């Protein structure tokens, strides 16, 4: 395999793709569409951990989440080095079946564990960090077969000049997996009830096992297995004999001595830090610091404006139908406008919907730009996105915002607390500056502990006998018999310039070990929350777009059909190595101060931009050279 780099006039463009007939395109659709849906559902069974963390509250702390997710991503990263070459030998179909079945089974196991823990006499005494780390690591081992399978199969079905545009289409399907993970899992949790957290694991498990059956019937590794002719895809494997798998040592030597692939791997380590550093920690920030209501567009959102949604979908369908009568730029403009119109309603669907829109835009933008303007060179498209990423990370420092002690919203409009009230004390605890003080003081009002638990003053929750709950401190000694009718939570507020006392009913008067009280209200923020939402949206467009064009497309280009899975194994392994780094680092840093969040991300954006520039003109050459 030869790496072609640009001279002054740039490298020659790859040959044009073959003109596929309608029968080929139909069969190819039956191959990639179910596989894309399966991969989307793998995301649903991967990032449901984030949804479960929010629902479990104090039972899964930020540091617990960081360790659990970090354990899973470390396993994912290193397993790819094994499973990439294994998939090149066994084929993509077997790999995607292993991913769907294995992840489905492990999601069932996590669901049963969470159900057993929540049903235990003392949930706080269960070692959630240990058991979920083991189960989630096993889940991520099987998950890593998905990425290598997708690239391995599509490398045989798409010419190098088709892959940029297709990466946008396929990226949209993958982004739907993020929508499933955050928004659909959130809706499942709402329907099941706050105590039934296990359903965010059971639902993806059922969907994955169902898709495994469909893939068993429909998926084929290459066109010849579906009764069609194989063709030269114009990638790094062109001119080679594909009748037998290449030896693993040959594939590894080819990949690990390829400077472009190693550089892409380093860029993708930065991508792993940035992608998950926004995708997971933004909802934690919104919930923990801003305390926004669940119906807010930056949390779970709402589909209440059905007339507008239907009108936009109808408009999009009309544009798609009209586009069939045109060719060239007019057709492309109508399709693009229709796609944007169809995406708009998802912006009201919470964080999952926002990520879905960002993924569709980013994936298509990067893929089409690389094919149309850079002759299928992927680094310039990724580099442009990384430049915007760096600027957005700087902007993020200034738009984090903060909270006040003034009530901005209440769940019960007829309750004693009203928007506009300024909380100055909770019981005897004075409140000076922020809503975080309010939340802490409300949580620290003692509850009546059930099930043999005792109140822990340091942790502000009930804890099991003999247990120390983070942030630590001894359990309170046995006191007088507990009250049978606990008093309400008393707040001192300033309303219309006058100070008065209000009594808020205590929704957690009786608590089990691990339960933590919250207030059904939220603050007035110091900045419009959508400023940070817009910055996070831009970062998501850039990082998902660059990830799709590098991990999803460059791996096929430089790995070739014979080494595509090994290439994506190496590159995606670095993505999840970066993911593990940010998971543990941000779990530690944000526990101390959220101001470290954007400062941690910025150096990785700058490093990624520098590395993209170093391979700006790189493009694969066929075996035997050009």
N, C-alpha and C positions, 0 to 999 in steps of 0.2 A: 504494500500500500504506500502510495506517495502522497505527501501533503503539498498542495500547490499554493503558493503565496503570490501576492501581487507584485508585478513590476510596476513601472511608472504608469502604464496604461491599464493596469488591472488584469486579472487572470481571465482566460477565455471562459465563457459561460458554458454550463453543461448542455448536452444535447436535449432537444425538446422531448417531452414524454410521448409515448405512443398514443394513437387515437383509439381509445377503448370503445367497443360497441356497447349497445344498451344492455345486452345480456350480462356482459362483464360488470358493468356499473351496478346493475341490480344485485348480482351475487356478492359483489364487494360490499354493498350496503348491508346485506344480511350478515356479513362477517364483522364489520367494524361497529355497527350500531349496537347490537347486543353486548359486544365486548366493552364499548364505551359506557353503556349503562351499568354493566357489572363493576367497572372501575369506579364509577360514580358512587355506587353503593358501598364499595370498599372505603371510600372517604367517609360515608355515613357511619360505618362501623369502626372508624379510626378516630374521628374528631368528636364522637359522642362523649368521649371522656371529658371534654370541656364543658358540655352541657350538664353532665352528671356532677361535676365539681361545683357548679353554681347551685344546683339543686340540693346537694348534700351539705352545703354551707360549711360550718365549723368542723364537721366530721372529716372533710378533706380540705386541709389548709392549702395556701398557695405553695408552701414548701413541699407538702405532700404531693400536690399536682406536679410540681417541677421534677421531683424525684421519679414519680410514676411515669410521666411522659418522657423524661430523660432516659429511663431504663428501656422503654420501648423503642425510642429512636436510636439509641446506641445499638440495640439488637438489630434493628432494621438496617442501619448503615453497614454493619459488618456482615450481616447475612447476605446482603447484595453481592458481596465479593465472592460468595459461594454459589448463590442461586443464579447469578448472571451467567457464568459459564455452564452451569447445569441446564439452564433453559436453552442455551444455544445448542446443547446436545439433545435434549428431550423434546424441544418444540414449545411454542407459545401456548398451544391448546392445553397441554398437560399442566403448564404453569398457572394459567388463569383458573383452571379447575382446582388446583391446590390452594390458590389464594381464596377463592370463594368458599370452598368447603371448610378449609382450615380456619379462616376468619369467622365464618358463621358459627362454627362449633365454639370457638373461644369467646365470641360475644355472648353466646348462651351461658357459658361458664361464668363470665363476669356478671351477667344478669342474676344468675342464681346466687352468686356470692353476695352481691349487694342486697338482694332480697333476704338472705339469711342474716346478714349483718343488721339490717334495719329491724328484723323481727327478733333479734337477740334481747335477752334481759338487760344487757348493758352494751349498747352499740359502741360506745366510746372505748370500751376495753378491747375491741377487736383490732388486730394489727392490720389496718386497712392499707397502710403504706407498703408493707411487705407483700401481702397477698395480691393486691392490685398490680404491683410492680411485676410480679411473676406472671400473672394472667395477661396483662397488657403486653409484656415482652413477647409472650408466645403468640398473641394476636398479631403483633407487628412482624414477627418472623414470617407468618403466612402472608401478611399484607404485601411484603416486599416482592412476592412473586407477580403481583399485579402489574407493576410498572414495567418489569422486564418482558412480561408476556405481551403487553400492548405494543411495545416497540418491536419485538421480534416478529410478531405476526404482520404488522403494518409495513415493515421493511420489505416484505415480499409482494405486497399488493399496491404500493405507491412508488412512482418514479420520483427521483430526487427533486425534479422541478414541480411536482405536485404536493410535496410534503409541507411547504410553508403555508400554503392556503389551507390544506387539510388540517394542519396543526391548530389553526384557529377554530375550525369546526369541532375537532375532537376536544380542544381545550374548553369549548363551551359546554360539552357534555361533562367533562371533568369538573368544571365549575358548578354544574348542577349538583354534583356530589357535596360540595361545600354548602349549598343551599339545603340539601337533605340533612346534612350534619347539624347545622345550627338552627335553621328555621323549622324544618319538618320535625326534627327531634324535639325542639322546643314545643311545638304544637302537640306532639304525642304526649309529652310530659304534662302539658296543661289538661289534656283530655283524661289522662290516667289519674291525675291528682298529684299534689306535691309529694306525697309519701311513696308513690309507686315509681321510683327512679329507675327500677330495673327495666322498665319498658323501653328506655332509650338504648338498651342493649338487645333486648328480645326482638324488636322490630327490624333492625338491620340484619340480625341473624336470619330471620325468616326470609327476608328479601334476597340475601346472598345465596342461601341454599336453593331458593327457587330459580335464580339465574344460573346456578351451576347446571341444573337440568337442561335449561335452554341452550347453554353453551355446548353442552355435550352433544346436542343434536345438530346445531348450526355451524359451529366454528370450524374453520379449516386453516391449517398453517400456511398454505401457499395455493395459488390458483390451480395448479395441476391436480391437487387433491379434491377440487370441486368440479373437475371435468373441463377446466379451462387451460389455456397455455400460459406457462411461466414466461417472463420477459426480463430483459436487462433493465434494471432500475437506475443505472447510471451512478451508483454510489461507490464506496471504496472496495466493494467486493466484485465489481464489474470485471469480467474476463476470467474469473476463477471457476473452478469446478464445484458445483453445489450438490453433487450427487450424494456426498457423505459429509457428516459434520466435521469441522476442523478440530484437530486435537486441542484440548484445553490449554496446554502449555503454549501452543502457537497463538491462540487467541489472546491469552494473557500477555505474552511478549509483545504482540502487535499493539494492544491497547496501552500497556504500561510504558512502552517506549515511544508513544505518540505524543509529542509536545503539545499539540493542540488539544487533545483529549484531556491531558493532565491540567492544562490551563483552564479549560471549561470546567473541570472538576473543582478547581480552586474558586472559580467564579460562583459555582453552584453551592459551595460551602457558605459563601456570603448570602446567597439566595435563601438557603435554609434558615439562617439567622433572621433575615429580614422578613421573610414570608410568615413564619410562625410567630415572630416577635410582634407582628401586628395582628394576625388572624386570631390568636388565642388571648393575647393580653389586652386588646381593646375591650372586649366584653367584660373582662375582669375589672378594668378601670371604671367602666361605665356603671357596673353594679356596685363595686366597693366604694368608690370615691363620690361619684355623682348621684348614686341611688336613684336612677331614672326609673319611671314606671315601666312595667313589662310591655305595655302597648306603645311605647315610644318607638319611633322609626329606627332608632339606633340600637334597640334591644330586640324584641320579637316582632314589633310592627303590627300592622292591622290591614286586613283586606276589606275593610268596610265600605270603600268607595267603589262598589261594584259597577255602577253605570259608567264611570270613567274607565275602569279596567276593561270592560267589554267594548267600549268605544275604541280604545287604543288597540286592542287585539283585532277588532274588526277592520280598523284602518290598516293595520299591518298585513292582514290577510289580503285585503284589496290591493295593496302595493305588490305583494308577492305574485298575485295572479296577473296583474298588469305587466309585471316584468317579463312574463313569458312571451310577450309580443315584441320584445326588443332584444337587441344584441349589444355587446360591447359596453361602453361607458354608461349609456342610459340604463341598461339592465342592471349593471353593478350599482348605480346610484339608487335605483328603486329598491333593490334588495337591501342595501345598507340602511336606507331610511326606514323601510319596513321592520328590519331587525331592531333598530333603535327604538321604534315605537312599541314593539313587543316587549322590550326590556324595561321600559319606564315603570310599569306597574310593580316590578320587583323591588324598586327602590323603597317602597312602603312596607316591604315584607321583612323588616328587621335586618340584623347584621348578616344573616345568611343570604338574604336577597341582595344586599349591597355587594357582598363578595361574589355572588353569582354574576351580577352585572359587570363588576370589575374584571372578572375572569374572562367573560365573553369578549369584552372590548380589548383587554390586554392581549389575549391569545390571538385574536384575529388581526389586531394591529401589528404585532411583532411578526406573525407569519406572513401576511401579505406584503408588508414592507420589505422583508428580507427577499422575497421572490420578485417583486415588481421593481424595486429600486437598487438592490444590491446583488443581483444575479445569483440568488440563493445563498449568499453569504449571511451567516446568522449573527456574527459578532457585532456588526454595525447596528442592527436592530436592537440587540440586547444592550449595547453600549449607550444608545440614545435613551433607553428606558432607565438605565442606571444613573445617567446624568440627572434626569428628572427626580429619581429616587433620592439622590444626595441633597438636592434643594428641598425636597419635601421633608426629609429628616431634620434639616435645620429649622424649617417652619414649624415642625412639631414641637420644638422646644418652647415656642412662644404661644402656642394655642392649647396647651394642656389645661389651662384654666384652673379654677378652684371652686370652693363652695362657700356659702355664707351660712349663718344660723337662721335665716329667714325661710319659712316654709313656702315652697314653690308649688307643691301638689299634695293632695291627700287622697287616699283610696276611698274613704267614706266622706262624701261631701256634706252629709248631715251630722258628722261627728263633732266632738268638742274642739278639735284642732282645725284651723282654717288657713288657706293660702294667705300669705301676708303677715302671719304671726311671726314674731322674732323670738326664738327660744333663748332664754337667758339662764335657765337652770333646769336640771332634771333631778327631782328630789332636792337633796341638799348640795348637789354637785353643780358648781357654777359653770356656765358655758361662755367662752370668750370669743372664739374666732371662726370655727369651721363646723361643718356638718359631721365630720369625722369625730369631733368631740361629742356631739349629740348622740351619734350611733354608739360610741363606746359607753357613754353614761347610761343609755337605755339598756344596753346589753348587760351592764353590771348591776342592775336592779335584781336582787336575789329572787330566784324562783323556788317553788316547793319541788324538791327533787324526788322523783318516783323511782321505784325499782331498786332501792338500797343505795342509790347514788347520793353524794353529798356536794354541797355548793363549794366551788373553788373560786375564791375572791380574785386571785391573780388572773385566772383565765376567763372570769365572768361567765361561767357556765357550770352545769352539773357535771360531776365526774365520778367515775366508778371508784369503789373503795380501793385504796392503795395506789391509785393512778395519779400521775401528774400530767396535766393537760397544758400544751403550749399556750402562752409563753412561760409556763412553769409556776412554781409556787406550791406550798403545802396545801393539802386539803383542809378546809375549815373543820375544827373539832365539832363533835356533836353538840348541838345547842338545845334550846327548849323545843318542845313538840311543835311541829309545823302547824301553821294556820290552816284551817279548813276553808275559809273564805278570804282569799288574799285581796289586799287593797289594790286599787288601780294605780297606774303610774302617774305621778303628779309632776306636771310641768309648770314652770313659771315662764309666761310669755308676755311680750309687749304687743298690744293690739290697738291700733289707732292712737298711739301715744300713751296709752294707759296700761299699767302692769296689772296682770291678773293671773290667778291660778286656774289651770284646767286639769281635769282628771281623764286620762286616756285608759280605756279598758285594757287589761293585761292579757294579750293573746297567748302568752306562754307562762301563765301562773303556775302550771304544773309542767315540769320538764323532765325528760330522760337524759341520761349521760350523753353529752355531745350536742344537745340542742342549744341554739343561740338565738336570743330575742332580737328582732328588728322592729322598726317603727314603720307603719304603713303610710309613709309620707316621705317626701324628698325635698331637697333645698332649692333655693334660687342660686343659680350658678354665676360665677364672676365673668364668664364669657359664654357667648352663644355656643351650645354644644356642637352644632353642625360645622363650626370651623375645624375642630379636630376631626369630625366625621368626614369632611371633604379631604383633608390631608391624608387620613387613613385610606380613603377611597382611591386617591391618586397613587399612594404607595402600593396598594393592592393591585391596581392596574399594571403598574410597572413590574412588580415582582412576579406576578402570575404570568405576565406576558414574556418576560425574560426566561422564566423557568420553562415555559412551554416550548419556546424556540430553541433552547439549549438542551435540556434533558429529553424533551420529546422528539426533537427534529435533528439537532446536530449529532445526537448519538446514532441515529440511523445513517446519517451522511458519512461520518467518519468511522463508525464501526462496521458499516456494510451489512449486507444481509447475513453473512456468516457470523459476524461478531457483534451484532446490534445489542443483544441481551447482555453480553459481557461489558460493552461500552456503557450501557445505561446502568448496569450494576455498579461500575466504578463511579460514574458521575452522580447517580442518585444516592449512592452511599455517602458521598461528600455532602449532598443536600441534607441528609438526616444526621450526619455528624454535626453540621451547623445547627440543625434543629435541637439536637441534644445539648449543645453548648449554650444556646439561648435559654433553653428550658430551665436548666440548673442555675445559670447566671441570673436570669430575670426573676426566678423564684426567690432567690436570695436578695437581690437588689431591691425589688419592689416591696418586699416586706419591710425594708428600712425607709425607702423614700421613692415615690413614683417619679421624681425629677431625674433619676438615673435612667429611666426607660429610653427616651430618645437619644440621650448621650451615649448609651451602649450601642444603639443601632447605627449611628452616623459613620463610625470608622469602617464598618463593613460595606456601606454604600460606596464610599470613596475607593476602597480597595477593589471592589467589583468593577467599578468604572475603569480604573487603571489596567486591570487584567483584560477587560474587553478590548481596550485599545491595543494591547500587545498582540492580539490575533485578528486584527481588523480585516485583513485581506485573505485569511486562511479559507481554503476550500478543499474538499477531498479530491484526490486523483485516483483513477482506476488502477487496478493491479497491473503492473507492468509499466506504469508511468504514462505520460502524455507526450 
